[in-house]
């Protein structure tokens, strides 16, 4: 939600910080996305070497601190810096939750459903941000960040109670606790803890993701996701100009979107449909590469059609 929050209160932020350039008014969302790029580079290796929980707590701490700092500043450069750091902290769930699901869901069906729910909630959050900001900014632009900070504070007890799921780290801790009883495990413990060394950190956690791009399926899927996210956040900046300027809607109405909410029952229906076809022995349902492809075959053209639709509508009187 924090990613798109400023796009629903562009006018209020421009007035508060005396921003007169249209290019600068898009920076609060843009610098957040820049942080979204650099966050996984730092926290991804941490999750593979020091565990998921340490990664979540450190990144969410950064996110919370600088979310609170945003409404406290009256400087435009400082506000943009805080947004950059908020984006760095907020990027971790997208980068690490796939590993968490792999840790706790050995069943591929359950893991697929978890990833599906993550994708849906990841879209609902950015869609709800401009709506919330659009209505709250009429009271004061700082309140949208205060509410975001309160929501972050409410999540801290759940985060602290989150157990560690990374099996190599759990085993290493178990071995360390047994040292006093069985000193013969010392060498084995050192072997398990070797992953935390800098050389292993670079080899396993930094180079391995880059090698994955040599796989065409991974490369082109990531490029398609990059394109989708670019258009998604471009929409957030375009909506106020299209729907407020052309249709004279309020800030909250101009930011309202229901597409992601409609997609939720569709995805759950398809999951049930896929399981039925697997039981019937359909060839495409048995193949890992083709199980989710029908959704992409439907959603891809609709995504392109929606862009032409959005461009055409404002010119119709």
Residue pairs with C-beta under 8 A, 6 or more apart in sequence:
1 125
1 126
1 128
1 129
1 132
1 148
1 151
2 32
2 63
2 67
2 86
2 90
2 129
2 148
3 29
3 32
3 33
3 36
3 87
3 90
3 125
3 126
3 129
3 233
4 29
4 126
4 127
4 129
4 130
4 233
4 236
5 129
5 130
5 132
5 133
5 144
5 145
5 148
6 13
6 28
6 29
6 83
6 133
7 28
7 29
7 129
7 130
7 133
7 236
7 237
7 239
7 240
7 255
8 129
8 130
8 131
8 132
8 133
8 134
8 137
8 144
8 240
8 251
8 252
8 254
8 255
9 133
9 134
9 136
9 137
9 141
9 144
9 251
10 25
10 240
11 137
11 240
11 251
12 137
12 138
12 140
12 141
13 19
13 25
13 28
13 137
13 141
14 20
14 25
16 141
17 74
17 76
17 79
18 76
19 25
19 76
24 76
26 237
27 80
27 83
28 79
28 80
28 83
29 233
29 236
29 237
31 80
31 81
31 83
31 84
31 87
32 83
32 84
32 86
32 87
32 90
33 87
33 233
34 84
34 87
35 83
35 84
35 85
35 86
35 87
35 88
35 89
35 90
35 91
36 87
36 88
36 90
36 91
36 94
37 91
38 88
38 91
39 59
39 87
39 88
39 89
39 90
39 91
39 92
39 95
40 91
40 92
40 94
40 95
42 88
43 55
43 58
43 59
43 91
43 92
43 95
43 96
44 95
44 96
44 205
44 209
45 201
45 205
45 206
46 54
46 55
46 58
47 54
47 55
47 92
47 95
47 96
47 99
47 166
48 99
48 166
48 195
48 201
48 204
48 205
49 195
49 196
49 200
49 201
49 204
49 205
50 169
50 196
51 164
51 166
51 169
52 96
52 99
52 100
52 103
52 164
52 165
52 166
53 162
53 163
53 164
53 165
55 92
55 96
56 92
56 93
56 96
56 159
56 162
57 159
57 160
59 88
59 89
59 90
59 91
59 92
60 89
60 92
60 152
60 155
60 156
60 159
61 89
62 85
62 86
62 88
62 89
63 86
63 89
63 90
63 152
64 89
64 149
64 152
64 153
64 156
66 82
66 83
66 85
66 86
66 89
67 82
67 86
67 145
67 148
67 149
67 152
68 145
68 149
69 82
70 79
70 82
70 83
70 86
70 145
71 141
71 142
71 143
71 145
71 146
71 149
73 79
73 82
93 118
94 122
97 118
98 115
99 166
100 165
101 111
101 114
101 115
101 118
102 111
103 165
103 166
103 167
104 165
105 111
105 114
109 275
112 271
112 292
113 271
116 267
116 271
120 260
120 263
120 264
120 267
123 232
123 260
123 263
124 260
124 261
126 232
126 233
126 236
127 257
127 259
127 260
129 255
130 236
130 239
130 254
130 255
131 252
131 255
131 256
131 257
132 144
132 147
133 144
133 251
133 255
134 250
134 251
134 252
134 253
134 254
134 255
135 250
135 251
135 252
136 143
136 144
136 147
137 143
137 144
137 251
138 251
164 170
164 173
168 192
168 195
171 192
172 189
172 192
172 193
175 185
175 188
175 189
175 192
176 189
178 185
179 185
179 186
179 189
194 200
195 201
195 204
212 218
213 219
213 222
217 289
228 303
231 303
231 307
235 310
236 255
238 310
239 254
239 255
240 251
240 254
240 255
242 254
242 310
242 313
242 314
243 249
243 253
243 254
244 250
244 251
244 254
246 314
247 254
267 295
270 294
270 295
274 285
274 291
277 284
277 285
278 285
278 286
284 290
284 291
284 293
285 291
